[in-house]
Amino acid sequence: MEKFHSFDEIKQSLEKQETNCKAIVNYYLNNIKTKAHLNAFVEVYEQSALEQAEQVDQKIKSGNSGKLAGMVIGIKDVLCYTGHEVNASSKILEGFESQFTATAVQKLLDEDAIIIGRLNCDEFGMGSSNENSVHGKVLNALDEERVPGGSSGGSAVAVQANLCTTSLGTDTGGSVRQPAAFTGLVGIKPTYSRVSRFGLIAYASSFDTIGVFSRNVKDNALVLEVIAGQDDNDSTVSRKEVPAYSQSIALDKKVKVAYLKETIASESLQPEIKAHTLEVLEQLKKEGHQVEEVDFPLLEYVLPTYYILTTAEASSNLSRFDGVKYGYRTPNAHNLESMYKMTRSEGFGEEVKRRIMLGTFVLSASYYDAYFTKAQKVRRLIKEFTEDLLNNFDYIVLPTTPSTAFKFGEHSDDPVAMYLEDLFTVQASVSGVPAISIPNGQDEKGLPIGLQILANSFKEAELYAFADYLMNIKK
């Protein structure tokens, strides 16, 4: 079977009866086995995927299949799926089997998508390189000495290496967009509350979003169209109507685009990324669009604000993992207190423990106002500033990452250097607005460069249209 480049190709092949869902699943299963060394998958659902494929084939024959019939999807190892293990790539959830299915996953199943397995990630979504997983690191298929990005590294590589059609990741501060940039994919973080978080193992509840990886904009739009929308199981999810994103990806007007002076002028920005970003902006001007440089004086405060608030929320959320009810429990305890302490010390990885401790510190009585309360106020300022910009401009364009994919171990001993990898992605996360990363050429080593686009809340349809337009004018 030849490689499929889009879901449209799969549908055409199914309609012409050149293939069937079972053959497609077997094709991907064979690829997964061939490329097992990339370590993208934590677990492959071979039997259930083949059973699903047979059921979908029957639905196609009877003419009542869903809109995702024939699409094979991998899910990040933080999304629950009834009867399957999920452990957020952490030892502390060792052997835990989910008792329910995440709403986003259920919506995929309802439209006859085939779930092929769960994908490796940084532990509890905490990391920018996928080096913090109990299952080991994920390799970038373009250069196996380099990281695929994090935390959704397995989700990115699964699509990059043609191990599934699309995949779900999660994005708290850039965990879909950064890996998408490092692997040459399209990756979206939707508006906060656009997709239900029910069944998502929480890292930072006021930031966490479920996003999508794909090779092209239309496939991405179709998956988001399916998983978005209201859910009675999540009180924070929006009840706004979900547009047919995949049916409206044509840009039919001249647009007004802002780019942030501070991002282009950043000393940490790789020169080739700067050049490719400016090239796109010049191309937009030539096409008759309005492009303006704007100041974003709050840029230096975005990253500290993000890390203060997310570590605080992580400290609270991860307190539920104690070895009492489920998951890992230390065999070395001699009383209740030592069981709690040793279970958490042995069960959590170094990066997770670092963030829990930071979060506990900023929430402590002596420092709550100095750090947490102040960060909440700064978050409001960043959100208002970003929204004001997006009320005056259709889009904000900036690089997705300061650098292309770095080598394993390059930032391992310097947490601050690792955190700086999120410098350009956290603005959308702190503000809650949607953002997408699309491929924007390569550097001199042949490594992908990402371009990031932000739009106003619930403007995913417009975001997809502009992203698709940019991908086409750059060809």
C-alpha positions in Angstrom: 0.0 0.0 0.0 1.3 3.5 -0.9 1.7 6.1 1.7 -1.4 8.3 2.2 -0.7 12.0 2.4 -4.2 13.1 3.5 -7.5 11.7 4.8 -9.1 12.8 1.4 -6.8 10.2 -0.3 -7.9 7.5 2.2 -11.6 8.3 1.6 -11.1 8.3 -2.2 -9.4 4.9 -2.0 -12.2 3.5 0.2 -14.9 4.8 -2.2 -13.2 3.2 -5.2 -12.9 0.0 -3.1 -9.1 0.0 -3.7 -8.6 -0.8 -0.1 -10.6 -1.2 3.2 -10.2 -0.1 6.8 -8.7 -3.4 7.9 -5.9 -3.1 5.2 -5.2 0.5 6.3 -4.9 -0.5 9.9 -2.6 -3.3 9.0 -0.5 -0.9 6.9 0.0 1.4 9.9 0.6 -1.6 12.3 3.4 -2.7 10.0 4.9 0.8 10.0 4.7 0.9 13.8 6.6 -2.4 14.1 9.2 -1.3 11.5 9.8 2.0 13.3 9.4 0.8 16.9 12.8 2.2 17.8 11.4 5.7 17.5 9.5 4.9 20.7 6.4 6.9 19.7 3.9 4.3 21.0 3.6 3.3 24.6 1.0 0.7 23.7 -0.4 -0.4 20.4 -4.1 -1.5 20.4 -3.6 -4.0 17.6 -6.6 -6.3 18.4 -9.1 -3.6 19.2 -8.0 -1.5 16.2 -8.5 -4.4 13.8 -11.9 -5.2 15.4 -12.9 -1.5 15.0 -11.7 -1.6 11.4 -13.9 -4.6 10.6 -16.9 -2.8 12.1 -16.2 0.4 10.2 -15.9 -1.6 6.9 -19.4 -3.0 7.6 -20.7 0.5 8.2 -19.2 1.7 5.0 -20.8 -1.1 3.0 -24.2 -0.4 4.6 -23.8 3.4 3.9 -24.0 4.6 7.4 -20.4 5.3 8.4 -19.3 8.4 10.3 -17.3 11.4 8.9 -14.0 9.9 10.2 -14.4 6.4 8.8 -11.0 5.2 7.7 -9.0 7.7 9.8 -6.5 6.0 12.1 -5.7 8.0 15.2 -3.2 7.8 18.1 -4.0 9.4 21.4 -1.5 10.9 23.9 -0.9 8.9 27.1 -2.9 11.4 29.2 -6.3 10.7 27.6 -8.5 8.0 29.1 -10.0 5.2 27.0 -12.2 2.6 28.8 -10.5 -0.8 29.3 -7.1 0.5 28.3 -4.2 1.5 30.4 -3.2 5.2 30.8 -0.4 6.4 33.0 0.7 9.9 31.7 4.1 8.4 31.1 4.7 8.2 34.8 5.7 5.4 37.2 3.2 6.7 39.7 0.2 5.5 37.5 1.8 2.2 36.7 -0.8 -0.4 35.8 -3.7 2.0 36.0 -6.6 1.0 33.7 -9.1 3.7 32.7 -12.8 3.2 33.8 -14.2 5.7 31.4 -13.4 7.3 28.0 -12.4 10.9 27.5 -15.0 13.0 25.7 -12.7 13.9 22.9 -11.8 10.2 22.3 -15.5 9.2 22.5 -16.4 11.8 19.9 -13.8 10.3 17.6 -15.1 6.8 18.1 -18.7 8.0 17.5 -17.6 9.3 14.0 -15.9 5.9 13.3 -12.3 6.9 13.8 -10.0 3.9 14.6 -7.9 4.4 17.7 -4.6 2.5 17.1 -2.7 3.1 20.4 -1.5 5.5 23.1 1.5 7.7 22.5 4.6 8.6 24.6 4.9 12.0 26.2 6.8 13.9 28.8 5.5 12.8 32.3 2.2 14.5 33.0 2.8 16.8 30.0 5.8 18.5 31.7 8.6 19.0 29.3 9.7 20.4 26.0 11.8 17.5 24.7 10.0 14.2 25.5 13.0 13.2 27.6 11.0 13.1 30.8 9.0 9.9 30.2 9.2 6.7 32.2 8.9 4.9 28.9 12.1 6.5 27.6 12.7 9.3 25.0 11.0 9.6 21.6 13.3 10.0 18.6 12.7 12.6 15.9 12.3 10.6 12.7 14.2 13.3 10.7 17.3 13.1 12.9 17.3 10.5 15.6 19.9 12.4 17.6 17.4 15.2 18.1 14.3 15.7 20.2 10.8 15.7 18.7 9.7 18.4 21.1 7.4 18.0 24.1 5.4 17.2 25.8 3.4 15.6 23.0 6.5 14.2 21.2 5.0 10.7 20.6 1.9 12.2 19.1 4.0 14.3 16.7 6.4 11.5 15.6 3.5 9.1 15.1 2.1 11.4 12.3 5.6 12.5 11.1 6.7 8.8 10.7 3.4 7.8 9.1 2.4 5.5 12.0 -1.2 6.9 12.0 -3.2 9.5 10.0 -3.6 12.1 12.7 -3.1 12.2 16.5 -4.3 13.9 19.6 -1.9 15.7 21.9 -2.4 18.2 24.7 -1.1 21.8 24.9 -0.6 23.5 28.2 2.1 26.0 27.2 3.1 24.8 23.7 3.0 21.0 23.9 1.3 20.6 20.5 2.7 23.6 18.7 6.4 23.1 19.6 6.6 19.4 18.6 4.7 20.3 15.4 7.4 22.8 14.6 10.2 20.4 15.3 8.7 17.6 13.2 7.3 19.6 10.3 3.6 19.2 11.0 0.4 21.2 11.5 -0.5 21.4 15.2 -3.3 23.4 16.8 -4.0 24.6 20.3 -7.7 25.6 20.2 -9.3 28.2 22.4 -9.3 27.2 26.0 -12.7 25.6 26.7 -13.3 24.8 23.0 -12.7 21.0 23.7 -13.9 19.2 26.7 -11.1 18.2 29.2 -13.2 15.4 30.7 -11.0 12.3 30.7 -7.7 14.3 30.4 -5.3 13.7 33.2 -4.8 17.3 34.5 -1.5 19.2 34.6 -2.7 22.8 34.9 -6.4 23.0 34.7 -6.8 26.6 33.6 -4.3 26.1 30.7 -4.8 22.5 29.5 -6.2 22.0 26.0 -6.5 19.0 23.7 -5.0 19.7 20.3 -4.5 17.9 17.0 -1.5 16.9 14.8 -1.8 16.4 11.1 0.1 16.7 7.8 -2.3 19.3 6.4 -4.8 21.9 7.6 -8.0 20.2 6.3 -7.4 17.0 8.3 -6.6 19.0 11.4 -9.8 21.1 10.9 -11.9 18.0 10.5 -10.7 16.3 13.7 -11.2 19.5 15.7 -14.6 19.9 14.2 -15.5 16.4 15.7 -13.9 16.7 19.1 -15.0 20.3 19.9 -18.2 21.4 21.6 -20.2 21.2 24.7 -20.1 18.3 27.2 -22.2 17.9 30.3 -19.2 16.2 32.0 -17.1 19.4 31.9 -18.5 22.6 33.5 -15.7 24.7 31.9 -16.3 23.8 28.3 -17.9 26.3 26.0 -21.5 25.9 24.7 -20.8 27.9 21.6 -21.7 26.2 18.3 -18.9 24.5 16.5 -18.5 25.6 12.9 -17.8 23.1 10.1 -14.1 24.1 10.1 -13.1 21.6 7.3 -15.6 23.2 5.0 -14.5 26.8 5.3 -10.7 26.9 4.9 -10.6 29.3 2.0 -9.3 32.8 2.7 -11.5 35.1 0.7 -10.3 38.6 1.9 -7.3 40.7 2.5 -6.3 40.5 6.2 -4.6 42.7 8.8 -1.6 41.0 10.4 0.6 42.0 13.3 4.0 40.6 14.2 5.6 41.2 17.5 8.8 43.3 17.4 10.1 41.7 20.6 10.0 38.1 19.2 11.8 39.0 16.0 14.4 41.0 17.9 14.9 38.3 20.5 18.5 37.3 21.1 17.5 33.7 21.5 15.9 33.5 18.0 17.9 31.3 15.6 18.8 33.5 12.6 17.3 31.1 10.0 14.0 31.1 11.8 14.0 34.9 11.8 14.8 35.0 8.1 12.0 32.6 7.2 9.5 34.4 9.4 10.3 37.8 7.8 10.1 36.2 4.4 6.5 35.1 5.0 5.6 38.6 6.2 7.2 40.1 3.1 5.2 37.7 0.9 2.0 38.8 2.7 2.8 42.4 1.9 3.3 41.5 -1.8 -0.1 39.8 -1.8 -1.7 43.0 -0.7 -2.3 42.2 3.0 -1.7 44.8 5.7 1.3 43.8 7.9 2.4 45.9 10.8 5.1 45.6 13.5 3.7 46.0 17.0 5.3 46.3 20.5 4.6 43.6 23.0 6.3 45.0 26.2 5.0 42.2 28.4 6.9 39.4 26.6 9.5 39.1 29.3 6.8 38.5 31.9 4.9 35.8 30.0 7.1 32.9 30.7 7.5 33.5 34.5 3.8 34.1 34.8 3.1 30.8 33.0 5.5 28.8 35.2 4.3 30.3 38.5 0.6 29.5 37.7 1.1 26.1 36.0 3.4 24.8 38.8 0.9 26.0 41.4 -1.9 24.2 39.6 0.2 21.1 39.1 1.0 21.0 42.9 -2.7 20.9 43.6 -3.7 18.5 40.8 -0.9 16.0 41.4 -1.6 15.7 45.1 -4.3 13.1 44.2 -1.5 10.6 43.3 -0.5 9.1 46.6 -0.3 5.3 46.2 -3.4 4.7 48.3 -6.2 4.2 45.7 -4.4 3.2 42.5 -1.1 3.2 40.6 2.3 2.6 42.1 2.8 2.1 45.8 6.3 1.8 47.3 7.1 -1.7 48.7 9.5 -0.1 51.2 7.2 1.8 53.5 7.1 1.1 57.3 4.2 3.4 58.2 1.5 5.6 56.6 3.6 8.7 56.4 6.6 6.9 54.8 4.2 5.3 52.3 3.1 8.7 51.1 6.6 10.2 51.0 8.3 7.2 49.4 5.6 6.5 46.9 5.8 10.1 45.6 9.6 10.2 45.7 9.9 7.0 43.8 6.8 7.4 41.5 7.3 10.9 40.2 10.2 11.9 37.9 12.7 14.7 38.5 11.0 17.3 36.4 7.6 16.6 37.9 9.0 16.8 41.4 10.7 20.1 40.5 7.4 21.6 39.3 5.4 20.3 42.3 8.0 21.8 44.7 8.0 25.2 42.8 4.2 25.2 42.9 4.0 24.3 46.5 6.4 27.1 47.3 4.4 29.8 45.4 1.2 28.7 47.1 2.7 28.8 50.6 1.3 31.3 53.0 4.4 33.5 53.1 4.7 33.8 49.3 1.1 33.4 48.0 0.6 37.1 47.4 4.1 37.8 46.2 4.0 35.2 43.5 0.6 33.5 42.8 -1.6 36.5 43.3 0.8 38.8 41.4 1.0 36.2 38.5 -2.8 36.1 38.2 -2.8 39.9 37.8 -0.1 39.8 35.2 -2.0 37.0 33.4 -5.0 39.4 33.2 -2.8 42.1 31.7 -1.3 39.7 29.1 -4.7 38.4 28.2 -6.1 41.9 27.8 -3.1 43.1 25.8 -3.3 40.1 23.4 -7.1 40.5 23.0 -6.7 44.2 22.3 -4.2 43.4 19.5 -6.6 40.8 18.1 -9.4 43.2 18.1 -7.3 45.5 15.9 -5.7 42.8 13.7 -7.0 39.6 12.3 -3.9 37.6 13.2 -0.7 37.7 15.1 2.2 36.0 13.4 5.4 34.9 15.2 7.9 32.0 15.2 6.7 28.9 17.0 10.1 28.2 18.6 13.4 30.1 19.2 15.3 27.2 17.6 14.9 24.1 15.5 15.0 20.7 17.2 18.0 20.5 19.5 20.0 17.4 20.4 19.2 15.0 23.3 20.8 16.1 26.5 21.5 19.6 25.2 19.3 21.3 27.9 18.9 18.5 30.3 21.1 20.0 33.0 19.7 23.5 32.6 16.0 23.7 33.4 15.9 27.4 32.6 17.3 26.9 29.1 14.6 24.1 28.6 11.8 26.4 29.8 13.0 29.1 27.4 12.0 26.8 24.5 8.4 27.8 25.4 9.1 31.5 25.0 6.9 32.1 22.0 4.2 29.6 22.6 3.1 30.6 26.1 1.4 33.9 25.1 -1.5 32.0 23.5 -1.7 29.7 26.5 -1.7 32.4 29.1 -4.3 34.4 27.1 -6.5 31.3 26.2 -6.6 32.2 22.5 -6.2 29.7 19.7 -2.9 29.2 18.0 -1.6 27.0 15.2 1.9 26.0 14.1 2.5 25.3 10.4 5.7 24.3 8.6 7.8 27.2 7.4 10.8 25.8 5.5 14.0 24.2 6.9 17.3 25.4 8.4 20.7 24.6 6.8 20.6 21.2 8.6 17.3 20.3 7.0 15.4 20.6 10.2 11.8 22.0 10.1 11.0 25.5 11.1 7.6 26.4 12.5 5.5 29.5 12.0 2.8 30.3 14.6 -0.4 32.1 14.0 -2.7 33.5 16.8 -6.4 34.5 16.3 -9.0 35.8 18.7 -11.0 33.3 20.9 -13.2 30.9 19.0 -11.9 32.1 15.6 -10.5 28.6 14.7 -12.3 28.7 11.3 -10.5 31.9 10.4 -7.2 30.5 11.8 -7.4 27.4 9.6 -8.3 29.5 6.5 -5.2 31.7 7.0 -2.9 28.8 7.9 -4.0 26.9 4.7 -3.5 30.1 2.7 0.0 30.6 4.0 1.0 26.9 3.4 -0.1 27.3 -0.2 1.6 30.7 -1.0 4.9 29.3 0.3 4.8 26.3 -2.0 
